[in-house]
Amino acid sequence: MISQERRAPITDHIHPATSPLDNLEAPDDYSFPVSALFFKRFLKRPFQVASIIPSSKALVERVASKMDFSQPRVIAEYGPGEGVHSREIARRMSADSHLLLFELDAAFSRALERQFAGDPRVHVIHGDAASLPYELKRRGITCCDYILSGIPFSILKIDKKRALLRKTHDALAPGGSFIIYQVTNELKQHATFFEYAESEYFLQNIPPMFITVFHKTPSPHSRERRTAQSKRFSRLAGVGADRSA
């Protein structure tokens, strides 16, 4: 469970791991120049990629600051693209945390697999974000602490948009957060499943972005359920990047 008291921006401090992953060194440098690939994919699929350049370093750091990395986390990301946010999350999260990356574009998916090939915490799924419930279930994961998305929700049909929002809400742990960065803030009118949301307009990016955090209110006994999940999921320590079709 993520308590309401830890919603303030978090530093890069990482607590010692307590799972079988203790002996693994989490990579601390994910710099991998694939911006040319990003530009090419934008030219081929402008509506899917939505931006001509990746997120700025300032935006990446601001989005990551919305997450608490002080303990093991399960995090999913929709549409990571070339992985600028994924690299920052992987750099900050503990050795027994896990990051699920859902990428529809085959070229981006292959690039992500290469980047994270040596990191068993990162699971690359070449598929639709709507498959999140299935991917969690087959890994024995009850829920996510955070779900991050940069996909352009505004281009999705209303039924698909609301269905994905429902799946996202249901996949989050009580007290978890759905974090989006978008050119528009129209998603707030559709994300009615969430109890409340906080938005900011971030100018240090081209184009400027709305960063919105949708909160799922904690429920009684959720801490006990979340602790049980952490113990079960730590047994997946040897699993590396997935190459799902």
N, C-alpha and C positions, 0 to 999 in steps of 0.2 A: 504493500500500500504506500502511496505517496501522501504524506500528511500535508495539510494546508499550511503548516508553519514553514515548510521548505519551498515556498513558491518564489522566494527572492532569487535574484541572479546568483549562480553558483560559480565558484572558482574552479580551477583545474585540478584541485587536490583529489587524489585517488587513494582510497583506503586499501590496505593489503588484502589480497584475495584469500579465500578460505576453501577453495574447491581444488580438484585435481589439476586445474590449470595454473596452480601456483608456480610451477616450474617453467611456464611459458613466458617469454618476454614479449609483451605487447609492442608491436612496431610503433616507433614514435615519429617516423618520417614517412608520410604517405604522398609526398610530392611526386606527381606523375603527370607530365605535360601532355594532356589530351585535349587541349583547347581547340586545336585544329579539327579534331574529330567532332567536338561540340558544334563548331561552326558548320561543318559539312552536314551533320544530322539536322541542324536547324534549316538549312537550305532545302533538304529533302522532305522534312516533315515539320514545317513551321508551326502548325497548330498544336502538334503533340509536344514539341520541345518548348515552344512559347517564348523563348528569349534567345537573342542572337549571341549572348555571352553568358558564361556561368555566373553564379552569385558572387558578389564581392567578398573579400576577406572580412570586412566589417559586418556584412549581413550574416555571414556564416557564424561569426563569433556571437552576434546578438541572438541568433536562433538557438545556438548551443547553450547560451546562458539561461534559457528558459527551462533547462533540464537539470535535475539533481543527479550528479554522478558519484555521490558519496557512498553508494552501496551498489551491489550488482543490479543491473537493469536488463529488461527485455525491451528492445526498441525496434520498431518497424519504420521503414521509409518508403514512401510511394514516389516513383519516378526520380531516382537519384541522379540520372543522367551520367555525367562524367565522374560524379562522386565527391564533389567539393564539400558538401555537408557530411557525407558518409565518412570521409577521412577525418574531419574534426571530431565527430562523435566517437569514432574508433580510437582516436588519440586520447580522448578524455575518459572513456569508460574503463571500468576495472577488468581484470583478466577473466573473471567468471560472469561477465555480462555477455549479451548476445544481440547482434544487429541483423535484422532481416531486410534485405534490399529487393524491392519489387520493381523490375525494369522491363517494360514491354519491348523496347528497341533492342534488336539483336546485337548491333554493333556496340552500343553502350554496355549491354550485359556482358559481352566478351571482355570489354575493357575493364569492367569491374572485377570480373573473375581473375584477370591477370594481376590487378592491383592488390587484391586481398587473398591471393592464392596461399600465402603463408600465414594467414590469420584464421584460426579455427573458430573465432568468435563471430565471424562475418559469414552470412549465408546469402548468396546471390541467387535470386529466383527470377528466371526469365519468364515472366508472366504478368497477368493482370493483378492489380491491387485487390480486386474483388475476391481473389483466392486466399486472402489472409486467413480466414477461419479454417480453411482446409490445411494450410501450411502450419498453423499453430497446432492443430489437432494431431497431425502426423508426427510432430516433434514432441508431443506430450506437454505442450505449454498451455497453461490455463488462460493467460492474458498478457497483454503488453503494458508496460509502465508509460511509454510514450509512443505516439505514432506521429511521424513527420511527413509533410507532403508539400511538394512544389508543383504538382501536376495542375494544369489549367482547368479547374473545375468549371469555369464559365463556359467551356465548349461542350461539356457533357450534357446529354439530354436529361431533362428533369427527373425522370424515373430512375435512370442509372445513377445520377448524382445522389438522390436521396437514399437509394439502396446501398451505395457505398458508404454514405454517412452513417446509416444504421449499422452496417457491419463494423465500421470503425468504432462506433460507440460501444457496441457489444463486446468487441475484442479488448477494450481497455480495462485495466484493473480499476476498482473503485478508488477514486483519488487520482487517477491517471489523467493525461492531457493529450489532446490532439492539436498539433501545432502546424499551422500553414503559413506559407509566405506566397502572396498573390499580388498581381497588379491591381485587381479590384477587390473589394470587400463584400461582394454580393453573396458569398457563401453564408454569411451570418444569418440571412433570412431563411435559409434552408436547414441549418444545423440546429434544429429545435429540440433534438434529442438531448443535447447537453444542457446542464443546469445553468451555466453562465459562461461568458467569454470576455477576454480582455484583448484590445487591439491597439496597435501603434502604427503610425505611418513612418516608415524608415527611408530617409532620403539618401543615405550613403550607399546607394546601389543604382545601377543603370539597367532597367528603369527603377524608380522608387517602388518600394513594396509595402503592402500591408502585412504585418506579422500579427496573426491572431492565435490566441491560445484558448481552446475550448476545454473546459474542465468537467470531469465526471465526478460527482460528489461521492465521497467515501461512504461506505455502509458499515454497520456493526460487524465485527469479527473478520473484516477483510484482511487485517494484518496476519491472522493465523493462516488464512488461505494462501496469502502471498508467500509466507515463509515456507509453507509446504511445497509450493511450486518451485521455489529457489532450490530446495534440496533435491527435488526430482530432476530439475533441468541441469544441475551441475554434473549429472551423470552423462550428459551429452558432450562432455568436454572434448572428446576426440573428433567431433564432427567438423569438417571444414566447409569450404564454399560449395554450395549446391549448384548443379547445372541442370536445372529443371527445364523441360521444353515447354 
